[in-house]
């Protein structure tokens, strides 16, 4: 079973297609259309296709969780800017968290 968000789950062996939602239809918990065998209409998932693929064990097809987080962050900035309510303190914290996640760990010094 893979979690699709908002209490929705699907069997991984029944998922046969993932389609990212683009444009004005995306947002507010709408990230991916999940096509499941036996269900006529796709399920609207609140998670990105990369996250769903990762949970399905398809790591080779997955880009990066960091990229997903960065895209979600950019989307939030765009939505908040359109509404005229940008919280710079919150955006700064989120940006710092993304930057810290992208930093490479310090390499161990070799003693010999």
N, C-alpha and C positions, 0 to 999 in steps of 0.2 A: 504494500500500500504506500502511496505517496500523498503527502499533504499538499493540497492545492490552495489553502487559505480559507478563512471564514468557515471552518468546520467541514470543508469539502475534502473528500479523499477519493482516489481512484486506484484500482489495481494496476500495478506497473505492467503486467503482461497483457493488459487490455488497451493501454494507451498506444495509438498508432500514429498520431500526428500532434505537433505543437505549433501554434501559429501566434507570433507576437502581435499584440494589438497595437496599432499605430495611430497617430493623429489625434483628433479630438475625442475619439472613443476611448483612448487610454487614460487612466487616472482613476482615483477614487476606488482602489481595490480591483481595477481591471487591468491586468498585465498580459495575460496569455489565454488564447482559446485552446482547450485541450480536447482533442477528438478521441473518444473512447468507444471501443467496439461494443455494439449493442445499444448505443444511445444515439438517436438521430441527430440532435443538435449538440454542438460543442459545449463543454462546461467552461464557464468564465472563471479563470483562476486569478488569485490575487498575487501570485508569485511569477517571477520571470521564467522564461523557458530554460535558461541556463541552470537556475536553481532546481527546477523540476528534473532536468536531465541529470544533474549531479545526484539527486536522491534516487534516481533510477539506476545509478551505477554507471552512467555513461560519461565518465570523467574525461575521456578523450574528446568528446563533443562539447565540453564545457569550457568557456573562456576563462573567466575569473570571477570569483565572488566580489573581489575588490572593484572590478569593472561594474558589476551590477549595483553595488553600493554607490559608486560614483554617478552612475546614470540616474539612480533614484534621487540622489542628492540634487543633481542638476534639474531634474523634473520638479522637485519641491521648490527650488529657488524660482524657477520660471512661474509656477502656479502662484506662489506667494507674491511675487513681483506684480503679476497681473491683478491681484486683489488689493495691492497697495499696502500689504502688511508684512513687511520683511523684518524679522527679528535677527538683527546682526549678531547678537550674543549667541543665539542658538546656532546660526549658520557657521559662526566661527568655531564653536565646539565641534560641530559635525565635520567641518573641513579639517580641523586638526586631527580628529580621530581617523579620517580617511588617509591623511598624510602619514600618520604614525603607522598605520597598517601597511602602507606601501614601502616604508623604509626597510632596507635590508638589515638583518641582524648583524651585529658586529662580529667579524670573523675572529675565531679563537687564535690567540697568539701561539706560535709554536715555540716551545721551550728548547728544543734541540734541533 
